[in-house]
Amino acid sequence: MAGRYEAAMRLVSLLAFLLLAACAALPSGGSPDRLSASPPERPPVILISIDGFRADYLDRGVTPTLSLLAADGARATMRPSFPSKTFPNHYALVTGLPPDRNGIVENNMQDPAIPGVTFKMSNRPAVLDRRWWDQAEPIWVTAERAGVRSATLFWPGSEADVRGVRPSRWLPYDEAMPNAARIARVLAWLDLPPDERPGLVTLYFHQVDTAGHDHGPDSPEVNAALGDVDEALGALVAGLEARGLAANLLVVSDHGMAATSPDRRIFLEDLMPLDAGRTLAMGALMTLYPQPGRGAEVERALLKRHPHMDCWRKGEIPPRFRYGANPRVAPIFCLPQTGWSITTRAWVAKAKPEPGAHGYDPAHPDMAAIFVAHGPAFRKGVRAPDFDNVDVYPLLARLLGLRPAANDGDLDELGTVLTR
């Protein structure tokens, strides 16, 4: 706890430093395609994801660094895109397109144009295959094409040469890499000579999400993980202060976390014969492919009223979810009530319990994500209206001085956090 207090005190010193850094604010004018000022005159943008950080975690009193950043900067509650899963929402944040349009429609998916392959986080060849990512253009591709260097630490999609472009610097995903090493790598990138230094840096932490799944969102383990990540943020802040570097920090999450329990399970075998269809995902949602010749049987079983679950054909998912047009979406999609799980008895017997889950309706408060922004580009003490996470992409483009690629985001609400 003492280390976290010292980190918070270092942050106070940095905030005082930033008051003298007005000259580092965003310049105006210039080419619409690239920076309007040379890189040293524009503060670097550091986009930080804390996976599974539910919006109300910030009020638990266990994240002094992040709480001070929010108090001295801008804060908002962010709605994830549907489904509220990790890969789809990380890609939505950096493309400004919801999963149905950015192509990463689920953590586990198939594509008729890529036969014989199932995309999933553990399938390294698929993760590295640009074909899965090329439906959208992430911000680092836009930046690199405009001459702005980028450096990505573990952001989904950054390991592939999306549309033929890679970040200037990137690392293969390594969950075992300690937080201190992650911070050290980011600071080392910022120590590069001006002609090599990135204008955009991304940073990813997984620990809060893991603790939420393994122990539930209200567990001491989640609070401990929050404190550990906050301590890492304190080290980043201290490193920026030591360098006299006024960066624009955006701290976000991909989704929240809901508590689950053994008495809130929907067993698929109670609804249909298990051999009538093949599932790619179960739990907080279900994606199902009927076996040949058994589509009508599956639809009769699933496409009707259920006490704690709704199921749809892919083309009939409610419009508010903006989901179902992409060819990668499964033919049948089922969504349980928040906190309920779709599973099978065989799976329950072999899998470890999961007291926390996500993937549910993005409108539910348990799925709400965090947004904290701090730096010379941001107003101080601002609480912005709730907004959709696709709006982060045009904000990033504004901060970097880039013409954004086609996207569904806007700055009508989120733009209120900017100084100008």
N, C-alpha and C positions, 0 to 999 in steps of 0.2 A: 504493500500500500504506500510505503514511503516513496518508492520509485515513481509511482503514479502521481503522487503529490508534487514531487520535484518536476516531473514532466509538465504538469499543469502550470507550475510557476514559470517554467521556461516559456510556456505559451504566452503568459501574461507579458513577458519581456518582448516576445515577438510581436504581440499586438501593438505595443508601444512603438516598436520599430516601424510597423506598417503605417502608423499615423504620419510618419515622415517620408513615406514612399509614394506620395501622390504623383510624383513624376513618372512612376512606373505604370500609371493607368493606361487604358487602351487608347492608342492614337486613332485619329479618324482620317477618312479619305484614302486615296491610293487605289491600286488596281483591285477590281472585284474578284480576281482569281487567286490572288496570293497576298502575302503580308503587305500591309500598308506602311510598315516601318521595318527596319532591319531587326533581326531576331533579338539582339541584346536589348533593344528598347521595348520589347513586348514581354511581359511576364510569362514564364512558362505556365502551362495548364497541366495540373496533375489531377487525373480522374481516378478516384479510389472507390473500389467496390468492397463492401463488407457483406458477403453472401449471407442471406437469411436474417439481416438486421431489420426486425419489425419496427415500424415507426415509433411505437410507444416505448421501445427499449431506451430511447434517449432520455426518458424521464425517470429512469430507475436510480440515478445518482451514482452509477458505477463507471461513468465515462467522462471524467473531468476535462480531458483535452477536447473531446468532441463537443461537450456541452459549452465550453468556452468559445470554440470556433462558431457554434451556432449563435451564442449570445452576442458575439461581436460581428457576426455576419448575417447570413440569411438562412432561413429554415423553412421547410415545407413538408407536407405529407404527399407522397408520390404514389399514384396508382400504377401497379404493374400492368403489363399487357397480358392477354389471355393466350395460352394457359400460363399461370404464374409459376413457371419453372425456370431453372437456372440458365441454360443455354438460350432459350428463346428470348428471355428478358435482357440478358447481357447484350445480345445482338440488337435488340430493339433500342437500347440506350445509345449505342454508337452508330446506328443507321437511321434512326428516326422513323422506322417502319415497324408495325406490329408483326408478330410471327407469321401470320398468314401471308404477309407481303415480303418479309425479309427471308423467308424460306426455312428458317429454323423453327419448325412448327411444334416440336416436342423434343425432349431429351433423347427419346428413342423414336426413330421414324424410318420410313422407307420411301423410295422414289421410283415410280415406274420407269424413269429415264436412266436409273442406275440399278439395273436388276441384279438380284443376288446379294445385295449389300444392305445391312441394317446399320444405320447411323446410331451410335450411342457413345457416351463419353469415354467408355473404356475401349472403344475400337479406334486405336491410334491411326491406322491408315485412313479411316473415314474422316477423322478430325482434321487430318492434314490434307485432305482432298478438297481442292477449291470448288469443285462442282457443288458441294453442299452449301457453300457460302456465297456463291456468285450472284444470287438473286438480289443482293443489296450491296451497297458500297459503304463500308465502315469509315469512320472519321479519319483513321490513320491513312487509309488509301487516298482520300480526298486531300489530306495534308501533304503526303509525299508527292502527289502529282503537282501540287502547287509550290513545291520547294521547301516545305516545312518538315523538318525531321521529326520522327516519332519513335518512341521506345515503349514497348508493351511488356508488362510482366504478368503473364498468365491469363490475359483476357481471352475469353472464348472467341475463336476465329482468327486470332493473331498469329497462329502457327502456320496458317495456310497462305499461299500467294493469291489472295483474293483479287480477282480480276487482273491477275498477273503482277500484283504489287505486294511487297512485304514491308513491314515497318523497318526503319533503319536498324533498329536493335530490338530483339525479341528473345524470349527464352522458352524452351519446351516446358510444359506444365510439370511441376515437381512439388507435390503436396507436402513433402517432407522438408522443404526449404524453410528454415526458421524465419520468424518475422524479422528478427534483427538483420538477417542476411538479405531479406527483401528490401528493407529500408536502406541498407548499405549499397545495394545495387542501384536503387533509384538515385541516391545521392551521388554515386560515382558517375552515372549518366549526366547528371547536372554539372559535374565538375569537368566535363569534356571541354575542349577548346570551343570558342564561339561558333566556328564553322561546322562543328560536329555535334554540338549540344542540341538535344531535342526540344522542340517547342511544345510537344504534347507527350505526356508520360501517363501510362495507365498502370495501376497497382491493384492487386486482388488478394483478399483474405478469405479463407474458407471456414475458419474455426467456429464462428457463431452459428453457421448453418449446421455444421456437423453436430455441435452440442444440442441444437434444437431438435434434430432428428433423433439423436440417441437418448436424450433425457427429457425432452419436452420444453416448451418455451418458458415455463415458469420455474425452471430448475436452477439450483445453485450453479450447476455446470455452465449454463448459458451466461449467467452473470460473470462467472470467472472468465469465460471466453471473451465477453465484452470488455472486461478489464485488460486482458492480454492484448487485444487488438488496439485498444485505446492507448496503452503504453507504447505500442509501436508507432501510433500516430504522434505521440509526444516526442519520440525520437526523431521522426521526420521533421516535425516543427522545429525542434532544437537544431537539427542539421541545416535547415533553411536559414534560421537565425544566425548561425555561425558563419554562413556564407554571405550574409547580407542580401539574401535573395527573397524578394516579395513575389511569391507565386500565387496564382489563382487556384485554390483547392476546391474540388467538387467531391464530396463524399456521398455516395449513393449506395443503395442495395437493390437487388434484383426482385425481391419479394419479401413477405413476412413469414410467419410460422404459426400454425394452429395446433392446439393440443388434440391428440387422438386418444382413443381408449378401446380396449377389447370389446366393450359392450356397444360400440358403434361401428359394426362391420356389416357389410353387405356381401353375402357369399354368392358368387356367380353361379355355382352349381345348383343353388336353390331356384334359379330363374331359367336356366337352359342347360342342355347337355354340354359339357365342356368340350366335347369333340366337334361341336357344331361351328366353332370359331377359334381364331387364333388371336391372342392378345399380345400387344407390344408393351403396353403400359397398364399398370393397375395401381390402386392406392387412392390418391386424391383425385384421380381421373382414370378413365379406362379408354384405351383405343383398341378396337376390335375389327378383325377381318373375317367375315364369314367364310366358311369352307365352301368350295364349289358346290353348287346345287342346294345349299342350305341357307341362302340369304333370307328367304321368306320365313323360315323357321326362326332364325335369329331375330328378325324384325318383329315377329309376333310376340316373342318373349320379352324384348327390351323396349320397343317403341310403344309403351303404354305407361300409365301412371304407376309410380312406385313411391313408397312412403318417404324415402330419404335420398332419392336419386332421379335425375332426368337423363334420358338418352335421346339422341337425334341421329338422323342420317347427316352426313357431312354437309350437304347443301341446305339443311334446314335448321342449323344451329342459330339461336337468336341473334339478330343483327348487332346488338350491343356488344357482343364478344368480338366482332370483326374477324370471324374465323370460319373456315370451311371451304373456301374457294381454291386453296392451294392443292395441287395434286398429291402432295405429301401427307395431307390430312387423311386419317383412316376412315373407312366407309361408315363406321359406327363410332360415335363418341358419347361417353357417359360421364356425367359430372355429379358426384354426390354432394350432399349438404356439407358445409364447412365443418370439419372435425370427424366426418364419417369416412370410411375407407371401403373400397371395392377390392375383394380379395377372393381366395379360395382356401378351403380348409387344408389342402396339401401345402399351400404356401405358408400359412400360419404355422404349421407344424415344423417346418424346416427353417424359417427365417427368424432372425432375432426381432424382438418387439421394437416398434418405432413409435414412441410417444409423441412425436411431432411430425407434421407433414405440411406441404404446400403444393400448389397446383390448382387450388380452388378458385371460386369466383373472385376476380380482382376487386370487386366492389366491397367485399367483406373487410372489416377493419383489421382482422388478423392477417390479411395478405398485404396490408399497406407497407410501403417501403420508405426508407429514410432519404432525405435530401438536405444536405448542409453545404453551403457555399461560403467561402471566405477568401479575401484577397482584395487587391486594389480595384478590381472591377465591380465589386459587390457593395451594396449599401449595408449599413450596420444596423443590427437589431431588427431585421425585417422578418415578418412571418408571412410568407406568400400563400395565396390560395392553393388548395389541392390541385394537382395537375397530373396529366398522363405522362408516363416515362418517355414516350417518343419525343416530348418537347425538349429533352436534354440535348438531343443532337443539334438542333439549330442554335442552342445556347453555346455549345462547344464551337460551332462554326463561327459564331460572332466573336467569341473570345480569341480565336485563332486568326481572325481576319480572313476567313475563307468563304468562297461561294459554295453553299451547301449543295450536295447532290439532291435529287428528288426525294422528298420525305413527307411524312404526314404530321410532323410536329409544327408547332408555332410558338411564338413568344408573347402572345396576348396576355397570359397570366404570369408565366415564369419570367418574362422580361422585366417585371416590377422589381426584381432583385438587383438589377444592374444600376450602376451609378449614372449611366447615360446610354 
